[in-house]
């Protein structure tokens, strides 16, 4: 074996393969163990199947639900409210963050207001949303946008605060205007923070979407979950909960994929590879 063979990246790649496979196998084993517990536990005297049906019963209810047009309509309503609310929150948070963060005087003037409004729970706005819009889509969007907006805004402000002063001085020396500094200095530095904010906002938006449907009665998966609970359809309740879990995983994976795509040039993404 030569020194070139030792330094070759091929063995390292070969070593990474089995590790990834072992990790995936451990994850599947843990999932299989959970399904086994959920299948076995209701068949014992420890838990009544009236409150926790076996996993096979929940799976059948989930399969039957997939054949219903009402289910897909509800899923579409949930994703519509989530997507529109997240888009509004992203645009509003990014624009407001850049406008506030690029002007030190404006940032100092709004700091106390932001710290006062940001901790207010979005669910506390449910009565206001119902009074203004009833069970309309707009009431759902009010909660989603309010909760997600702060996730993006705070991250944008943190990113702009992290801009290198030398880079700003260099931009001024080249006589870049306000738009030029934002495009070439501020935004590239803040972009990793922005994507973190989007990833967090995507999850928060989904939580508030389901909450609005569950509490207010807006059309969607949350509304179907409330109807199934009130009618005593326990397996369907768990099937809908499982559906929201799948949607949450899909949202998280999509957000991470977008983050990797947008930040392909960033050191954090190169390190992960």
N, C-alpha and C positions, 0 to 999 in steps of 0.2 A: 504494500500500500504506500502510495506516494503522499507527499505533503499536500499536493493539490487535491487528492481524494479526501483527505481529512478536512480541508477547509471548504469543500464543496457544500453548497446549501442543500443538496439533495437529502443527506441523512437527517438534517434538521426538519425538512418538510415531512420526511417519513416518520420522524418521531412525533410530529404534531398530529398526524392523521389518527393513530390509535388513541391518543389522548382525547381527541374530539369524539371519536366513536365511543370510548368508554364513558365520557360525560353524557352523551346522548342516551346510552344504554341505562345509565343510572337514573336519568330523568324519566325514561319510560318505565323503569322498574318502580320508581316512586309513584308514578301515576297508576300503574297496575295495582300496586298495594292499596292505594286510596280507593280505587274502584272495588277491590275485593272487600275492604272494610265496609264500604257503603252498601255492598250487596249482602254481606253476612250479618251486620249489626241489626238491621230491622227484622231479621228472621230469628233473632234471639229474644229473650225476655227483657233485655236491657233497654230497648227502644221500641216503641209501638210503631208499626208500619203506617198507622193513621197520621203520624207526624213526620216520619222519615221513611218514605217508600224505598224498596230496594233499587239499586242502580239500574237493574234491568227494566223495572217498571218505568223509571224516569226516562230511560233510553227509548222505550216504546212510545211514551207520550211525546218525546221530542221528535221522533220519526213521524208520528201521526201529524204533529203540528207543522212539519215541513210541507205537508200536502195541502195545507189550508191557505187560500188566497188572503184571508184576513191577517194571517201571520206576516206574510211578506209585505202587505200594505203597512202594517204596524212597524216593521223593521225599516221600511223606507221612510216613514214619518220620523222615526228616531234619528236615522242617519241624516235626514234633511235638516232637522233642527240642530243637530250637532255640527254639521258642516257649515251651515250659514252662520251660526253663532260663533264658531271658531274663526271663520274668515273675517267677520266684522271685528272680533276682538283682536286679531292679529294686525289688521290694517290700522285700527284705532290705537292700539298699544305701541306699534312701531312708529307711527307718525307723531303721536304725543311724546313718546320717549325721546325721539331725535330732536323734536322742537324744544323740549324742556332740558334735556341733557346737554345740548350744544350751547345753551345760554346760561352761564353760571348764576346770574341774578334771578332768572326765572326758576332755576332749579332750587335755589335757596328759598324763594317765595312760596313754592308749591310743596316743599318737603313735608311740612306739618299737615297740610291738607291730605296728601297721599297717605301718610301714616295713620291719619284718622279714618279715612274711607276704606283703606285696603283690608283691615281686619273684620269689617262688618260681614257676617255670614250671608251668603246669597239667599239661603232659605228664609232669612228674616224678611226678604223682599217679596215672599210669596203672596201675602195679603195685598200688597201694593200692586203686584202683577195681576191678580185676580180682579181687583177694583178697576184697573185701567183697561185690561184686554180680555177678561174672562178666561175661558179655556182655549183661546185662540193661540196660533203659533207664536204670536208676538209676546205673549206672556212667558212662553218657554225661552224665547230668545233673550228677553230681559234678564232672566236669571243666568243663562249661559254666558252672555256677553259680559255681564258684570263680574262673574267669577273668573273668567278667562282673561279679561282685559288686564287685570293686575299682574297676572303671571308674566305676560309679555312686557308690560311697561317696566316692571321692576328689573327684569333681566336686561332690557335695553339700556336703562339708566346705569346699571352696573357695568355693562360693556363700554359705554361712553366714558365712564369714570376711569376705566382702565387704559384709555388711550395714552400712548407714549407722548410725553410733552415734547420730546425731540422731534417726533413725527409732525406734531402740530406746528412747531417752529419752522420745520423744513417746508411745510405747505405754505406758511405765510411768506417765507423767503422767496418761494416760487410764485408768489402773488396769486395763489388759488383763491377763487371766490368762495362764498358760503356753500354753494352746491358742489363745487369741486372738492372742498374739504370733507363734506359729508360722504361724497361718492368714493373718494380715494383714501381717506384716512379714518374717518369715524365709523362708517358702515362696515368695512372689512374687519376692523377690530371688534366691533360689537356683534358681528354675525354669529360667532359661536355661542354667545350669550343668548342671542335672539332665538337660535334653534333650540337651546335648552328651554327657553320660555315657551316655545311652540309645543315642544314635547310634553311639558307639564300642563299647558293649557288644553291640549287635546284630551288628556285624561280627565281633567277637571270638567271640561265641557261635557264629556260623556256622562259623568256622575250627575251633573246638574240637569242634563236632558232627561235621564231616567227619573230623577227626583221630581222634576216638574210634571212629568206624565203620571207619576205615581200619586202625587199629592193633589195637583190641580185637576188632573183628569184630561190633560191634553192627549191627543191621539198618539199612540206609539206603544213600544214594548212595556213601558211602565204602566200604562193604562190597562193593557191586557193582564199584566201581573196583578194589579189591584182587583180586576174582575174575577180572575181565577181564584184569588185568595178569598174573596167574599162569597163565591159560589162553592167553596170547599173542594175545588179540584186540585188536590195536593200534588199529584204527579205533574200536572201542568205547571203549577207554581215552580217546582224545582226545574222543570224543563226550560221555563222562561228565565230563571236565574242562571241556568247553564248557558243559555243564549247570550245573555248580557255579558257573561264571562268571556265567551268566544269573541264577542264584538270588542270587548276591552283589550284582549290580547291582539286582535287584528289592528286596532287603533295604535297600540303601542309599537307593534312591528312596523306599521306603515310610517309612523313618526320617526322611528330610528332609521328606516331606509331613506327617507327624505333627508334626514340630518347627515347621513353618510354621503349622500349624493351631493348635497349643497356644499358640504365641508370636505370634499375629497382632497382639497389642497392643504387642509389644516393639519398641523402636527399630531393632534389627538387621533385623527382618523388614520394617518399613516402608521402610528404606533400600534393601533389595534390590529392592523393587518400583519 
